[in-house]
Structures are given as C-alpha cells and as structure tokens.
Amino acid sequence: MKKVCLSLFLFLLCLFNSYAQSVPEAPQLEFVCELKVKLNPAMVVGETPHGVRRIIPIVGGTVEGPAIKAEILNGGADWQIVRSDGVAELEAHYQMKTDDGVIIYIKNTGIRAASPEVAARIAKGEQVSPSEYYFRAIPKFEAPKGSKYEWLNNAIFICKALRNPDNVAIQVWKVK
C-alpha cells in the first residue's frame, strides 16, 4: 500500500510540476506617461441604431512621463457610443506636440463601464473614485520616422483612465 501511495504521490508531483512549467509568464508593463486631457462639453447626436452617439471635443492638456513631455493640441475628439447596457465605447483621435516640437498622433479605443448611478455622478462633474467604474483603453501612437519618439510606433500600450471634473487622466504603460 505504501508503494502505491508513494507512486501516486510521485505521479501527482510530476503532473503538477509539468503544469507549473507550462503556464506562460505574463508580460511586464513599463510606465510611459500620464496624459491629462481637457474636454469641452459633449455634443449629443442622440439615439442611433448602435446606441447614443456623442462627440466630445478634445481641446488641450498635458503629457508627462520619464521619456516624453508634451501638450495635447486642440482639435481632436472622442467619438462615443453609449450602449443600451450603459457601457460607453470610446474612440478618441487627437494629437500632442512634444516639448521639442514633434507632433504625435494618438488613437485611443476602449470602454468605460459604470452603474447608471455612477455614470450620472460622472456626468454631473463629480469626483468619483476609479474603484467605482472600469475605464480602460488601448492607445496607439504614430510618431515621425527618424524622430526620438519612433519607439512609440513599435509597441503595444494599455492604459487606465480616471474621469476628473476638469480632465481625463490617462495613465499609459508599454507592454514589454
């Protein structure tokens, strides 16, 4: 009986060890920057076949990070669809100008999911804890070839966002 138990134990140990070795390692993240994006009030198109369409003008802001400092330029917008379940699908197009004069295009797609009560508080301009809603996106950058920011063209980024009364703070990480 002891031989059977020992054999079973060794078999299970080998099986567990094999499983532990087959679980892939998660990618690491490297903090890139925080954008503080200033917005004008939303222009609401209204109910469409996809949900409530609204367009939120992006009118300025700042970018601060270890390898980049820039200003968000006026002229972009966030085209949103608010689905029937209250989730906002976001697609923002805008640009920033670095402190050394390089213009970089940004396309940021994501979602903000909040209860109707939390969404109403955010819409009123209240400060709402980010623990009360889910606001994540995938920014894609286009920087000029040959610029010191060309590395932005060759990586995947993720971000979490926080809706503040006077801006949207977007914290960006590079997936390594």
N, C-alpha and C positions, 0 to 999 in steps of 0.2 A: 504494500500500500504506500509506503514511504517513497518507493521508486516511482510510482505512478504520480504522486503529488509533486515530487521533485521534477519529473519530466514535464508535467503540466505547467509548473511554475516557470521552468526554463523556456518552454514554448511561448507562454504569455509574455515573458520578459523580452524575448526576441521579437515577438509581434509588436509590442509597444515600442521597442527601440526602432524597429523598421518604420512604424507610423511617425514617430517623432522626427526621424530623419527626412521623411517625405513631405512634411509641412513646410511650404515655402516661407522664406523670410520676407516680411513686409518691407516695402520701400521706405527709405528715410525721407524726412522733409527738412528743407533748409529755408528759414525765413528770408524773404526777399524785400518786402516793403509793406507799408500801410498807406493806402490812399484815403483821403478824406474828401469825398465828392460832394460838392454843393449842388442842390437841385432847385428848380423852380416848381411851382405847383403843377400837378398832373393835369393834362388835357384828357378828358374822358370822352372817347368815341361813343361808348355805350355797349349794349349787349350785341354781340356778333355770334355767328354760328360756333365759334370756338370758346366764347366766354366774354367777359367785359374787357374791352380793349382800352388801354390807357397809355399815354405817351408822356414821359416825364423828362423835361429838358435838363441836360447836364450843363451847368453854367460856370463851373470853376472848381477849385480845390487844390490840394497839395498831395505830393508823393514823397515819402521819406523812407529810406532804407539804407543798409550798410553800403550798397554799391550804386545807389541811384537817389537823386533828388530832383524833383520836377514839379511843375504846376499843371493842373488839369485845365485844359483850354475850353472856353465857351464853344458851344456848337454841337455837342453830342446829345444823345438821348437814350433813355431806357424804354424800349417798346415792350409793354407787359400785357399779358393775358391773365385775367383772374378767372380761374376755372369755377365751375359750379360748386366744387367742394371747398372753395375759398383759398386754394393754393395759387400763389402768383408765380407764373412762369416768366422769367426775366431774360431779356436780350438787349444788352447795352452796347452801344458803339460810341466811342469817344477817343480823344487823343490827349497826350501830355507832351509838354516841352521840358526837356531836362535843363538843369542849370547851366549846361554848356551848349544849349541851343539845338539839341537833337529832338525832332518830333517823332513820337512813337504812337502808333495806332493800337487801340485796345478793343477787343470784342469779348464781352463777358456774358456767359449764359449760365442760368441757374434757377433756383427756386427759393421761395420764402413760404414756409408753411406755418400758420398760426391759427389758433382758435378764433372764431368770429369776435370774441371779446377782446383778445389781444390785438388782432388786426385793427379793430376800431380804436383802441388806445394809441396804436402807432399812427393811424391816420389823423388823429387829433393832435399829433405832435408831442405826445407824452414820451418821457424816457421810460422804456420798457427793458427789463433785464433780458439779455440774449438767451438766458436759460428758459425763457417762456416761448421761444419760437425757434424754428430751424431756418437758417438763411445761409446757403452755400452756393458756390458757383465755380466755374472753370474759366479763368481769364486766358485769353490768347493774345500775345503781343506780336506786333510787326515792327521791327526796328530796321533802319537802313543797313544794307550790306556794308561791311567795312567799318562800321561805327563800333565804338567800345561797348555798345549795347546789343550787338549782334547775337550774343548768347541767349537773349530773350526769345529769339526765333527758333531755338533748338532744344526746347524743354517743355515739359508739361507742368502746369501750375494749378493749384487749387486755392480756394480762398473761403474764408468765412466772413460774413458781413454783419454789421450791427447798425440798426437804424437809430440814429440820434435825432433829436429835434431839429438840428441845423445842418446835418450832413449824413452821409452813409459812410461809415468807416469800413474799409475793405482790407483785410489782412491777408497777404499773399505769401504762399510757400511754393518753392520749387520741389517737385518730386524727384528724388535722386535715384 
